[in-house]
Structures are given as structure tokens and as C-alpha cells.
Amino acid sequence: MRIQDTAEQFALSQWLSDWPSEWSYDEIIEVLQAANWVHRDSEISVWTIIEDMTGEQIADLINNTRWAFDQTVRKMLSDMIAA
């Protein structure tokens, strides 16, 4: 599994409690960013702490978490190789 794939799964699971397993990361982000997204009517379930946020805000949280995870793992691997 690539770092990006792991980062995406990590980020999704940090903010979502459930989503269709057949959907890609990009599809989930796209659905969340839709102007009419409402979590109560969606196949995507969010953790309670963020249920009052907009889909756009949730997508931002997920993308930021993915980026941070990706950068952290790449830095760790780089440091291990350099050691």
C-alpha cells in the first residue's frame, strides 16, 4: 500500500464513522463538498464532534489530516534512511 493510500484511509477514519467502502477518497471529498450535503441524509456518517460542520469544513479537515499524515510519514522514512 502506498503512503498516499494509507494517509487517505487514516484521514477518513479520523473524521468519519462510516462511508461506502466502494467509494474512493476523491468521491467522498466530492460528496462532502457538494453545496447541498447534509450528514443526516447521507451515506457518509461523521463523528459527533463535527456533526454541526458543513461538508466543506469536514472535507477541509479530512484533506488537512491526510496531508499532515503523509508529510509525517515521509519525514520519518527520510530520517530512517539518513540514519
Kinemage of the C-alpha trace (Angstrom):
@kinemage 1
@onewidth
@group {chain A} dominant
@subgroup {mainchain}
@vectorlist {calphas} color= white
{ca met a 1} P 0.000 0.000 0.000
{ca arg a 2} L 1.288 3.445 -0.887
{ca ile a 3} L 1.771 6.181 1.715
{ca gln a 4} L -0.936 8.244 0.000
{ca asp a 5} L -3.470 5.416 0.256
{ca thr a 6} L -2.694 4.914 3.934
{ca ala a 7} L -2.879 8.662 4.579
{ca glu a 8} L -6.286 8.833 2.892
{ca gln a 9} L -7.705 5.939 4.926
{ca phe a 10} L -6.267 7.387 8.128
{ca ala a 11} L -7.750 10.828 7.435
{ca leu a 12} L -11.180 9.450 6.581
{ca ser a 13} L -11.306 7.342 9.723
{ca gln a 14} L -10.312 10.290 11.904
{ca trp a 15} L -13.384 12.315 10.910
{ca leu a 16} L -15.909 9.807 9.539
{ca ser a 17} L -17.505 6.885 11.339
{ca asp a 18} L -18.832 5.276 8.159
{ca trp a 19} L -18.749 5.673 4.393
{ca pro a 20} L -19.425 3.415 1.395
{ca ser a 21} L -16.385 1.153 1.076
{ca glu a 22} L -16.586 1.192 -2.706
{ca trp a 23} L -16.190 4.983 -2.873
{ca ser a 24} L -12.758 6.439 -3.481
{ca tyr a 25} L -11.246 9.154 -1.316
{ca asp a 26} L -11.888 11.697 -4.080
{ca glu a 27} L -15.534 10.640 -4.387
{ca ile a 28} L -16.073 11.077 -0.652
{ca ile a 29} L -14.471 14.522 -0.678
{ca glu a 30} L -16.554 15.492 -3.712
{ca val a 31} L -19.803 14.436 -1.996
{ca leu a 32} L -18.882 16.350 1.160
{ca gln a 33} L -18.078 19.473 -0.848
{ca ala a 34} L -21.451 19.455 -2.598
{ca ala a 35} L -23.412 22.565 -1.664
{ca asn a 36} L -26.455 20.574 -0.548
{ca trp a 37} L -24.658 17.927 1.565
{ca val a 38} L -26.413 17.172 4.845
{ca his a 39} L -24.947 14.447 7.034
{ca arg a 40} L -28.336 13.193 8.232
{ca asp a 41} L -29.344 12.364 4.653
{ca ser a 42} L -26.036 10.915 3.556
{ca glu a 43} L -24.367 7.542 3.257
{ca ile a 44} L -21.413 9.245 4.958
{ca ser a 45} L -21.537 9.339 8.740
{ca val a 46} L -19.395 11.800 10.653
{ca trp a 47} L -18.213 11.635 14.253
{ca thr a 48} L -20.493 13.504 16.665
{ca ile a 49} L -17.925 16.173 17.450
{ca ile a 50} L -18.154 17.561 13.890
{ca glu a 51} L -21.784 16.852 13.016
{ca asp a 52} L -22.683 20.564 13.016
{ca met a 53} L -19.974 21.436 10.492
{ca thr a 54} L -20.622 21.880 6.809
{ca gly a 55} L -19.474 19.267 4.355
{ca glu a 56} L -16.924 21.745 3.020
{ca gln a 57} L -15.453 22.189 6.505
{ca ile a 58} L -15.342 18.435 7.031
{ca ala a 59} L -13.667 17.927 3.654
{ca asp a 60} L -11.045 20.505 4.688
{ca leu a 61} L -10.419 18.678 7.976
{ca ile a 62} L -10.012 15.389 6.121
{ca asn a 63} L -7.687 16.873 3.500
{ca asn a 64} L -5.565 18.607 6.152
{ca thr a 65} L -5.308 15.393 8.163
{ca arg a 66} L -4.322 13.438 5.039
{ca trp a 67} L -1.621 15.984 4.220
{ca ala a 68} L -0.237 16.018 7.782
{ca phe a 69} L -0.130 12.212 7.963
{ca asp a 70} L 1.553 11.976 4.556
{ca gln a 71} L 4.201 14.567 5.461
{ca thr a 72} L 4.900 12.994 8.853
{ca val a 73} L 5.404 9.509 7.437
{ca arg a 74} L 7.602 10.782 4.598
{ca lys a 75} L 9.757 12.697 7.094
{ca met a 76} L 10.063 9.627 9.331
{ca leu a 77} L 11.108 7.454 6.393
{ca ser a 78} L 13.580 10.061 5.204
{ca asp a 79} L 15.106 10.293 8.683
{ca met a 80} L 15.349 6.493 8.913
{ca ile a 81} L 17.152 6.280 5.576
{ca ala a 82} L 19.532 9.073 6.556
{ca ala a 83} L 20.397 7.430 9.884
